[in-house]
Amino acid sequence: MSNKKPYGSKWQAERLVFLRANPLCVMCKAMGRLEPATVVDHIVPHRMKDAKTAEEMKKAQHLFWSRKNWQGLCKPHHDSTKQRMEKTGKIIGCSVDGLPLDPESHWNR
């Protein structure tokens, strides 16, 4: 719907501000590890490229710019774990005590 690229200079500036305020990977932290976050991930994917109507674009832009929808991740978690989670719908990883992070796991029932 729009040829505008969302990851321009405005995004880069906002990304840096967010990472300074949220310097640790949330997935590593949940597993008891302290690793720097290098990627600002959209918790709920914005799907801006797939927007076909003005309403879909408005929703995608809201998801894109809403800081409540951002989390800091390390590159490995963003590029691998998060992608698998989006495809399968399951939370991947274990807590410090070895229990799965996915609340739907049979271990958490």
C-alpha positions in Angstrom: 0.0 0.0 0.0 2.9 2.4 0.8 6.4 2.6 -0.7 7.6 4.3 2.5 10.3 2.2 4.2 9.5 2.0 8.0 13.1 1.3 9.0 14.5 4.7 8.1 16.4 7.3 10.2 13.4 8.0 12.5 13.3 4.3 13.4 17.1 4.1 13.9 17.0 7.0 16.3 14.0 5.5 18.3 15.7 2.1 18.3 18.9 3.5 19.9 16.8 5.3 22.6 14.9 2.1 23.3 18.1 -0.1 23.5 19.8 2.4 25.9 16.8 2.2 28.2 16.4 -1.6 27.7 19.9 -3.0 27.3 19.3 -6.7 28.0 17.8 -9.4 25.8 14.4 -10.3 27.4 14.6 -13.9 26.2 18.1 -14.4 27.7 17.0 -12.8 30.9 14.1 -15.2 31.2 16.6 -18.0 31.0 18.9 -16.5 33.7 21.5 -15.1 31.3 22.5 -11.5 30.9 23.2 -10.7 27.2 23.0 -7.3 25.5 20.0 -6.6 23.3 21.0 -5.5 19.8 17.6 -5.7 18.1 14.3 -4.0 18.8 11.7 -6.7 18.1 8.0 -6.1 17.6 6.3 -8.5 20.0 3.2 -8.6 17.8 4.4 -8.6 14.2 3.3 -5.4 12.4 3.0 -6.9 8.9 3.2 -3.5 7.3 4.3 -5.0 4.0 1.0 -7.1 3.9 -1.3 -4.1 4.5 -3.8 -3.7 1.6 -6.2 -1.2 3.0 -5.9 2.1 4.8 -7.3 0.5 8.0 -4.8 -2.4 7.8 -1.9 0.1 7.3 -3.1 2.2 10.3 -3.1 -0.9 12.5 0.3 -2.0 11.2 1.8 1.5 11.8 0.3 1.5 15.3 2.0 -1.9 16.0 5.2 -0.6 14.4 5.5 2.6 16.5 4.0 1.4 19.8 6.8 1.1 22.4 4.5 -1.3 24.3 5.0 -3.6 21.3 8.8 -3.5 21.5 11.3 -5.7 23.3 15.0 -5.9 23.2 16.5 -9.1 21.9 20.0 -10.4 21.1 20.5 -11.1 17.4 20.4 -15.0 17.8 17.1 -14.9 19.6 15.6 -12.5 17.1 16.8 -14.3 14.0 16.1 -17.8 15.2 14.0 -18.3 18.3 11.5 -15.5 17.6 11.0 -16.7 14.0 10.3 -20.2 15.2 7.9 -18.9 17.8 6.0 -16.9 15.3 5.7 -19.9 13.0 4.7 -22.5 15.6 2.8 -20.3 18.1 4.9 -21.8 21.0 7.2 -20.1 23.4 10.7 -21.6 23.1 13.2 -21.9 25.9 13.5 -22.9 29.6 13.6 -20.9 32.8 16.6 -21.0 35.2 15.0 -24.0 37.0 14.7 -25.9 33.7 11.0 -25.6 33.2 9.7 -24.6 29.8 8.7 -21.0 29.3 5.7 -21.9 27.3 2.7 -21.8 29.6 0.9 -24.4 27.4 3.7 -27.0 27.9 2.5 -30.2 29.6 5.2 -29.5 32.2 3.4 -26.4 33.3 0.0 -28.1 33.8 
